[in-house]
Amino acid sequence: MIEVNVSKNKDNYTQRNNEIDPLISCNTTCYTMACSYISELWKLFNESFIFKHYNLKYKQEEDCFRRYMLDLHFDPTVHINLSNCFNHFIMKDAATFETSVTYKTMMEDLDKGLPLIVSGTLPGYPTKRKSPLGHLVVLVGYVKSEENDELPKEWIIDDPYGNTMNDWLGSGNDVHIPHNLFKKWMKDCDSDLKWAHRFRVG
């Protein structure tokens, strides 16, 4: 069994305690959470003059980032807004939003210690809600049965709303999703090419 998890022993962020828009702030919470897993970018985030300005009013980093976007009238539900505003927030071209990311690329990023943010249409497994939830989560790892397996048997995510596999009840930390459900749920749904926010350092 081979397991990679870039968020192991690190704090999971929940959107539910956000001061601003707790029910709909998965986007900015995921960006903040993913950034906290990358030491180089987290240092830039916390040293940013933008963060220091908003941190005078808001205690949580994700609220600072969200308030900044809203003050500039950028809609956080628009993917390109998220990556562009994040880059400006930390004053570094570190994030990109892509729509044709392969599983191989995802695993390569994770092998380098870099999380990704993925977008999905999730049914509320296993209750299968009538209205699927559009949602963002942080992809933090994978599990393979054998080293030479091309695809993982499970993906590991950190979900800011709760346990994705239990109708979002309880913690969303280190949730394991079988590959077939990951393929089905994550956009582009049922495709082998996925939407993802990717990070780079150096």
C-alpha positions as CSV (number, residue, x, y, z in Angstrom):
1,M,0.0,0.0,0.0
2,I,1.4,3.4,-1.1
3,E,-0.1,6.5,0.5
4,V,0.8,10.2,-0.1
5,N,-0.8,12.9,2.0
6,V,0.7,16.5,1.9
7,S,-1.6,17.6,4.8
8,K,-0.6,14.9,7.3
9,N,-0.4,16.3,10.8
10,K,-1.5,19.7,9.6
11,D,-4.7,21.6,10.7
12,N,-7.8,21.2,8.6
13,Y,-9.8,24.4,7.9
14,T,-13.5,24.5,8.3
15,Q,-15.7,27.0,6.5
16,R,-18.4,26.6,9.1
17,N,-16.7,29.0,11.6
18,N,-16.0,31.7,9.1
19,E,-17.1,35.1,10.0
20,I,-18.0,35.9,6.4
21,D,-20.4,33.7,4.4
22,P,-19.8,30.4,6.2
23,L,-22.2,28.5,4.1
24,I,-20.7,29.5,0.7
25,S,-17.1,30.1,1.5
26,C,-15.6,26.8,0.5
27,N,-13.7,28.5,-2.3
28,T,-11.7,31.0,-0.3
29,T,-11.4,28.6,2.6
30,C,-9.9,26.0,0.3
31,Y,-7.4,28.5,-1.1
32,T,-6.3,29.5,2.4
33,M,-6.1,25.8,3.6
34,A,-4.1,24.7,0.5
35,C,-1.7,27.7,1.0
36,S,-1.2,26.7,4.6
37,Y,0.2,23.3,3.5
38,I,2.9,25.0,1.4
39,S,5.4,26.7,3.7
40,E,6.9,29.0,1.1
41,L,3.5,30.4,0.1
42,W,2.2,30.5,3.6
43,K,5.0,32.7,4.6
44,L,4.2,35.1,1.8
45,F,0.5,35.0,2.7
46,N,1.2,36.0,6.3
47,E,3.8,38.6,5.4
48,S,1.5,40.2,2.8
49,F,0.6,43.8,3.5
50,I,-2.9,43.0,2.3
51,F,-3.3,40.3,4.9
52,K,-1.9,42.5,7.7
53,H,-4.4,45.2,6.7
54,Y,-7.4,42.8,6.9
55,N,-6.1,40.9,9.9
56,L,-6.7,44.0,12.0
57,K,-10.4,43.3,11.7
58,Y,-10.6,39.5,11.0
59,K,-8.9,36.8,13.0
60,Q,-9.0,34.1,10.5
61,E,-6.9,34.1,7.3
62,E,-9.8,32.8,5.1
63,D,-12.0,35.7,6.2
64,C,-9.2,38.2,5.3
65,F,-8.8,36.7,1.8
66,R,-12.6,36.6,1.2
67,R,-13.1,40.2,2.4
68,Y,-10.3,41.4,0.1
69,M,-12.0,39.7,-2.9
70,L,-15.4,41.1,-2.0
71,D,-14.1,44.6,-1.4
72,L,-12.6,44.5,-4.9
73,H,-16.0,43.2,-6.3
74,F,-14.6,39.9,-7.5
75,D,-17.0,37.0,-7.3
76,P,-15.2,34.1,-5.4
77,T,-17.3,31.6,-7.2
78,V,-15.5,32.4,-10.5
79,H,-12.4,30.2,-10.6
80,I,-10.1,32.6,-12.5
81,N,-11.0,35.3,-9.9
82,L,-9.8,33.0,-7.1
83,S,-6.4,32.3,-8.7
84,N,-5.8,35.9,-9.8
85,C,-6.8,37.4,-6.5
86,F,-4.7,34.9,-4.6
87,N,-1.6,35.7,-6.6
88,H,-2.1,39.4,-6.0
89,F,-2.8,38.8,-2.3
90,I,0.6,37.0,-1.8
91,M,2.3,39.1,-4.5
92,K,3.6,36.1,-6.4
93,D,2.4,34.2,-9.5
94,A,1.9,31.0,-7.7
95,A,-1.6,29.7,-8.6
96,T,-3.2,28.8,-11.9
97,F,-6.7,27.4,-12.8
98,E,-6.7,24.7,-15.4
99,T,-9.5,22.7,-17.0
100,S,-7.6,19.7,-18.5
101,V,-5.5,18.3,-15.6
102,T,-4.7,14.6,-15.8
103,Y,-4.6,12.2,-12.9
104,K,-0.9,11.8,-13.6
105,T,-0.3,15.5,-13.2
106,M,-2.3,15.5,-10.0
107,M,-0.2,12.7,-8.5
108,E,3.0,14.4,-9.6
109,D,2.0,17.6,-7.9
110,L,1.1,15.7,-4.7
111,D,4.4,13.8,-4.9
112,K,6.2,17.3,-4.8
113,G,4.2,18.2,-1.7
114,L,1.8,20.5,-3.5
115,P,-2.0,20.2,-2.9
116,L,-4.5,21.0,-5.6
117,I,-8.0,22.5,-5.3
118,V,-10.7,20.6,-7.3
119,S,-14.3,21.5,-8.1
120,G,-17.1,19.0,-8.0
121,T,-20.8,18.4,-8.2
122,L,-21.4,16.3,-5.1
123,P,-24.6,14.4,-4.3
124,G,-24.2,14.3,-0.5
125,Y,-23.1,10.7,-0.4
126,P,-24.6,8.4,0.6
127,T,-28.0,10.2,1.1
128,K,-28.1,11.4,-2.6
129,R,-29.6,14.8,-2.2
130,K,-32.1,15.9,-4.8
131,S,-30.0,19.0,-5.5
132,P,-26.3,18.2,-5.9
133,L,-23.9,20.6,-4.2
134,G,-21.4,22.5,-6.2
135,H,-18.4,22.5,-4.0
136,L,-14.6,22.9,-3.8
137,V,-12.2,20.7,-1.8
138,V,-8.5,20.5,-1.3
139,L,-6.9,17.4,-2.9
140,V,-4.1,16.4,-0.5
141,G,-3.2,12.8,-1.4
142,Y,-3.8,9.4,-2.9
143,V,-3.6,5.7,-2.1
144,K,-2.3,3.1,-4.5
145,S,-2.3,-0.6,-4.0
146,E,1.1,-1.1,-5.7
147,E,3.9,1.3,-6.6
148,N,3.5,0.7,-10.4
149,D,-0.3,1.3,-10.5
150,E,-1.1,4.0,-12.9
151,L,-4.2,5.2,-11.0
152,P,-4.8,5.4,-7.3
153,K,-7.6,3.3,-5.7
154,E,-8.5,6.3,-3.5
155,W,-8.0,10.0,-3.5
156,I,-7.6,11.9,-0.2
157,I,-9.3,15.3,0.2
158,D,-9.7,17.9,2.9
159,D,-13.3,19.2,2.7
160,P,-13.9,22.5,4.5
161,Y,-17.6,21.7,5.1
162,G,-17.3,18.2,6.6
163,N,-17.0,14.5,5.7
164,T,-17.8,14.3,2.0
165,M,-18.5,10.6,2.3
166,N,-21.0,11.0,5.2
167,D,-23.3,13.8,4.1
168,W,-20.8,16.3,5.4
169,L,-21.2,15.2,9.0
170,G,-18.1,15.5,11.2
171,S,-14.6,16.5,10.2
172,G,-13.7,16.9,6.5
173,N,-10.0,16.1,7.3
174,D,-8.4,13.3,5.3
175,V,-11.5,12.0,3.6
176,H,-10.9,9.0,1.3
177,I,-12.9,8.9,-1.9
178,P,-12.8,5.8,-4.2
179,H,-11.4,6.7,-7.7
180,N,-14.6,5.8,-9.5
181,L,-16.5,8.4,-7.4
182,F,-13.8,11.0,-7.7
183,K,-14.0,10.6,-11.5
184,K,-17.8,10.8,-11.4
185,W,-18.1,13.8,-9.0
186,M,-15.2,16.1,-9.8
187,K,-15.4,18.4,-12.7
188,D,-15.3,17.8,-15.6
189,C,-17.6,15.1,-14.2
190,D,-17.2,11.6,-15.6
191,S,-14.1,12.8,-17.5
192,D,-10.5,11.8,-17.0
193,L,-9.5,15.4,-17.4
194,K,-10.2,17.6,-14.4
195,W,-10.6,21.2,-13.4
196,A,-8.0,22.1,-10.8
197,H,-6.2,25.0,-9.2
198,R,-2.5,24.2,-9.1
199,F,0.3,25.7,-7.2
200,R,4.0,26.2,-7.9
201,V,6.9,27.4,-5.7
202,G,10.4,28.6,-6.3
